[in-house]
Amino acid sequence: MSSVDVAILGATGVVGREMLKVLEQREFPVGRLALLASPRSAGTTLTFRGEEHPVQAVTEEAFEGIQVALFSAGAGTSREWAPKAAAKGAVVIDNSSAWRMDDAVPLVVPEVNPHAAHERPRGIIANPNCSTIQMVVALAPLHRESRVRRIVVSTYQAISGAGAAAIGALEAQSRAHAAGEPVDPGPLTGQLAGNLLMHWKRDAETGYQEEELKMVHETRKIFGDPEIRVSPTAVRVPVIHAHSESVTVELAAPMTAKRARELLEGAPGIELVDDFGAGLYPQPIHAAGTDPVYVGRIREDVGNPGGLQMWVVSDNLRKGAALNAVQIAELLA
């Protein structure tokens, strides 16, 4: 595989640093590497393959000669800079919500719809939301056999998805809570230590949170089926890394738990941890820092015969963000 000149915009953020780590761990053939960030982060250095690389302030010129640009710097930054990077000839793989529902931008999970990455009129490929990614990876093998008709999903989302400041806030809250001291919400919307929160932006018309509606619209786009019904509830839990999800699915034809296990066993990106009688099921503490989407507690839905229920866990910074983006880059390389 020939070398690829790569830029990372948002390189100093939690996901940007994870992207750099994943590129190294997967031995992606990086040629020239441009680490980009806001002017306030410029001048710092990050290590890649044992060498220090300076972080530059993002400019149009920084994308000259870049073939793949990995973006994780927020939707506003992406809307400004992704078209400029694409105009310089880079394929932009964007981790924000800015382009996900643009009809001219493919929304890609390599285990599910890799073909979509090759049709990109804007020169941009969108990385789905972390919660959507792990769910569709788990459902794709079932969907290929019998189309998904309805999904009821509740998420239990780690705080690392909200960034480094949020991680620090939870750690500070946890210390105060354990000591019986007053808890400062900090950058969070309330007390997460010893508690649960639902603190994403609300959609006044529907009563849902933005995080929930992303799962509805993104799932339909990735599977290419606007008729899929998705009923989501998103919850933030006091866990640092790895999202968990309770997923109930109804398929076009009834499916047994045994058949679901057969389809999921060995499927790309999936690891079964499914011996509940022996106390084995996916847990975020085991998923943190790893790549698979872990699936367990596969069982037939007692409330809807023919349907299935399962428990899905994955590291939101890895498969939910950085790893998925690098896997898309691998499709192109």
C-alpha positions in Angstrom: 0.0 0.0 0.0 1.5 3.3 -1.0 1.8 6.1 1.5 -1.0 8.6 2.2 -0.5 12.2 3.3 -2.8 12.7 6.3 -4.1 15.7 8.2 -5.9 15.6 11.5 -8.0 18.7 12.4 -8.7 18.8 16.1 -5.6 16.9 16.8 -5.2 18.0 20.4 -8.8 17.0 21.4 -9.7 13.6 23.0 -10.8 12.1 19.6 -8.0 13.7 17.7 -5.4 12.1 19.9 -7.2 8.8 19.6 -7.2 9.1 15.8 -3.4 9.6 16.0 -3.1 6.5 18.2 -5.3 4.4 16.0 -3.3 5.4 12.8 -0.1 4.2 14.6 -1.6 1.0 16.0 -3.2 -0.1 12.7 0.0 0.8 10.8 -1.8 3.1 8.4 0.6 4.1 5.7 1.0 7.7 6.7 3.4 9.7 4.6 3.3 13.4 5.5 1.4 14.1 8.7 -0.2 17.5 9.4 -1.6 18.1 12.9 -4.0 21.0 12.9 -6.0 22.8 15.6 -7.2 26.2 16.6 -4.7 29.0 17.1 -4.7 28.6 20.8 -3.5 25.0 20.5 -0.9 25.7 17.9 2.7 25.2 19.0 2.1 22.1 21.1 3.6 18.8 20.0 2.2 15.3 19.7 4.1 12.0 19.3 3.5 9.7 16.4 5.7 6.7 15.8 8.3 7.9 18.3 8.7 11.3 16.7 7.4 14.7 17.9 5.1 16.5 15.4 4.2 20.2 15.9 0.5 21.2 15.9 -0.2 24.0 13.5 -3.1 26.5 13.3 -5.5 25.4 10.6 -5.2 27.3 7.3 -6.2 26.5 3.7 -2.5 26.1 2.8 -2.2 23.4 5.4 -4.3 21.1 3.3 -2.0 21.4 0.2 -1.1 17.9 -1.0 -3.2 16.2 1.8 -5.0 13.1 0.6 -7.0 12.3 3.7 -8.2 14.8 6.3 -9.6 13.4 9.5 -11.8 16.0 11.2 -12.9 16.1 14.9 -13.2 19.7 15.8 -16.9 20.3 16.1 -19.7 21.0 13.6 -19.1 24.7 13.2 -15.4 24.2 12.4 -16.2 21.4 10.0 -18.8 23.5 8.1 -16.1 26.1 7.6 -13.1 24.0 6.8 -14.3 20.8 5.3 -15.2 22.4 1.9 -11.9 24.2 1.9 -9.9 21.0 2.5 -11.9 19.1 -0.1 -11.2 21.9 -2.6 -7.5 21.3 -2.1 -8.1 17.6 -3.1 -8.3 16.0 0.3 -11.0 13.5 1.1 -12.5 14.7 4.4 -13.7 12.2 7.0 -15.6 14.2 9.4 -16.6 13.1 12.9 -19.0 15.9 13.7 -22.7 16.1 13.0 -22.3 18.8 10.4 -22.6 16.7 7.2 -24.3 13.5 8.4 -27.7 14.2 6.9 -26.5 15.9 3.7 -27.7 13.9 0.7 -24.4 14.5 -1.1 -22.3 13.2 1.8 -22.2 9.4 2.5 -22.6 8.3 6.1 -20.3 5.3 6.5 -19.7 2.4 8.9 -17.3 0.1 7.1 -18.8 -3.2 8.5 -22.2 -2.1 7.3 -22.1 0.0 4.1 -18.5 0.3 2.8 -19.7 0.9 -0.8 -21.1 4.3 0.2 -17.6 5.7 0.8 -16.9 5.7 -2.9 -19.6 8.1 -3.9 -18.8 11.4 -2.3 -19.8 14.4 -4.5 -18.6 17.0 -2.0 -15.3 15.1 -1.2 -16.6 14.6 2.3 -17.5 11.4 4.2 -19.4 11.6 7.5 -18.7 9.5 10.5 -21.9 8.6 12.3 -22.7 9.3 15.9 -21.0 7.0 18.4 -24.2 5.4 19.7 -25.5 4.8 16.2 -22.2 3.1 15.0 -22.1 0.4 17.6 -25.8 -0.3 17.2 -25.8 -0.7 13.5 -22.6 -2.9 13.6 -24.5 -5.2 15.9 -27.7 -5.2 13.9 -26.2 -5.4 10.4 -25.7 -9.2 10.2 -29.4 -9.7 11.3 -30.5 -7.0 8.9 -28.9 -8.8 5.9 -30.9 -11.9 6.7 -34.2 -10.3 7.6 -34.6 -6.6 7.3 -34.9 -4.5 10.5 -38.3 -3.1 10.9 -38.3 -1.5 14.4 -35.7 -0.8 17.0 -36.2 0.3 20.6 -32.9 1.4 22.1 -31.8 2.9 25.4 -28.3 4.1 25.7 -26.0 4.3 28.7 -23.4 6.8 27.5 -19.9 7.4 28.9 -18.8 10.9 29.7 -15.7 10.8 27.4 -18.1 11.5 24.5 -18.4 15.0 25.9 -14.6 15.7 25.9 -11.7 16.2 28.2 -13.3 19.0 30.3 -16.3 16.8 31.0 -14.1 13.9 32.0 -12.3 16.2 34.5 -15.7 17.4 35.8 -17.0 13.9 36.5 -13.7 13.0 38.3 -14.0 16.1 40.4 -17.7 15.4 41.1 -16.9 11.8 42.1 -14.3 12.9 44.6 -16.6 15.5 46.2 -19.6 13.0 46.2 -17.5 10.3 47.9 -16.3 12.8 50.5 -19.9 14.0 51.2 -19.0 17.5 50.0 -21.1 19.8 47.8 -20.8 18.8 44.1 -20.0 21.5 41.5 -21.6 20.7 38.2 -18.7 22.4 36.4 -19.2 22.2 32.6 -21.9 19.5 33.1 -25.6 20.4 33.4 -25.9 18.7 36.8 -24.5 16.2 39.1 -23.4 13.0 37.2 -21.5 11.4 40.1 -23.8 8.9 41.7 -26.5 9.9 39.3 -27.8 9.8 35.7 -28.4 12.8 33.3 -30.2 13.5 30.1 -28.4 16.7 29.1 -28.3 16.9 25.3 -30.0 19.7 23.4 -33.8 19.2 23.4 -36.0 19.3 20.4 -39.0 21.4 21.5 -41.4 20.0 18.9 -40.9 16.3 19.6 -39.7 16.2 23.2 -36.7 14.2 22.2 -33.0 15.0 22.6 -30.8 15.7 19.6 -28.7 12.7 20.6 -31.8 10.5 20.3 -33.0 11.9 17.0 -29.5 11.3 15.5 -30.0 7.6 16.1 -33.3 7.7 14.2 -32.1 9.5 11.1 -28.6 8.1 10.9 -29.8 4.5 11.2 -32.2 4.9 8.3 -29.5 6.5 6.1 -26.9 3.9 6.9 -29.2 1.0 6.2 -30.8 2.8 3.3 -34.3 2.3 4.6 -36.4 5.3 5.6 -39.1 3.0 6.9 -37.1 1.7 9.8 -38.8 2.8 13.1 -36.4 3.8 15.9 -37.6 4.6 19.4 -34.5 5.9 21.3 -33.8 7.1 24.9 -30.3 8.5 25.6 -28.9 8.6 29.1 -25.5 9.8 30.4 -24.0 7.5 33.1 -21.1 8.0 35.4 -18.7 5.9 33.3 -15.5 7.4 31.7 -15.2 5.2 28.6 -17.5 2.9 26.5 -21.2 3.3 25.8 -23.7 0.5 26.6 -27.0 0.0 24.8 -30.1 -2.1 25.5 -31.5 -2.9 22.0 -34.8 -4.5 21.1 -35.3 -5.3 17.5 -38.2 -6.5 15.3 -37.3 -8.0 12.0 -39.3 -8.6 8.8 -39.4 -12.3 9.7 -39.2 -13.9 13.2 -35.7 -14.9 14.3 -34.5 -17.1 17.1 -31.8 -16.1 19.6 -29.8 -19.2 18.3 -29.9 -18.0 14.7 -28.9 -14.4 15.8 -25.9 -15.9 17.6 -24.9 -17.8 14.5 -25.1 -14.7 12.4 -23.1 -12.6 14.9 -20.4 -15.1 15.6 -17.4 -14.1 13.6 -19.2 -11.1 12.0 -16.8 -8.2 11.2 -16.1 -5.9 14.2 -18.2 -8.0 16.6 -17.2 -10.1 19.6 -19.8 -12.2 21.3 -19.8 -12.2 25.1 -22.9 -14.1 25.7 -23.0 -16.6 28.5 -25.3 -14.9 31.0 -25.7 -18.0 33.1 -22.0 -17.9 33.8 -22.1 -14.2 34.5 -20.5 -13.3 31.1 -21.9 -10.2 29.3 -20.4 -7.1 27.8 -19.3 -4.5 30.3 -17.8 -1.0 29.7 -14.9 -1.6 31.9 -13.7 -4.4 29.7 -14.6 -2.6 26.4 -12.6 0.6 27.2 -9.5 0.9 25.0 -10.5 -1.9 22.7 -11.9 -2.0 19.2 -14.8 -4.5 19.0 -18.5 -4.0 19.4 -19.4 -6.5 22.1 -22.8 -8.2 22.0 -24.4 -10.3 24.7 -27.6 -11.1 26.5 -29.1 -12.2 23.1 -32.6 -13.4 23.9 -36.0 -13.8 22.3 -38.4 -10.9 23.1 -41.0 -12.2 25.5 -43.1 -9.1 24.9 -43.0 -9.4 21.1 -42.6 -13.0 19.9 -40.3 -13.2 16.9 -38.3 -10.2 18.0 -34.9 -10.1 19.8 -33.2 -8.3 22.7 -29.5 -7.8 23.1 -26.9 -5.8 25.1 -24.3 -3.9 23.1 -21.1 -2.2 24.4 -18.3 -0.5 22.7 -15.6 2.1 23.3 -17.1 5.4 22.1 -13.7 7.0 21.4 -12.5 3.9 19.4 -15.2 2.3 17.3 -17.6 5.2 18.1 -15.2 7.8 16.6 -11.5 7.4 15.8 -11.4 3.8 14.7 -14.4 4.1 12.4 -12.8 7.2 10.8 -9.5 5.4 10.2 -11.3 2.3 8.9 -13.0 4.6 6.3 -9.5 5.9 5.4 -8.4 2.3 4.9 -11.2 1.8 2.5 -9.9 4.7 0.4 -6.2 3.7 0.7 
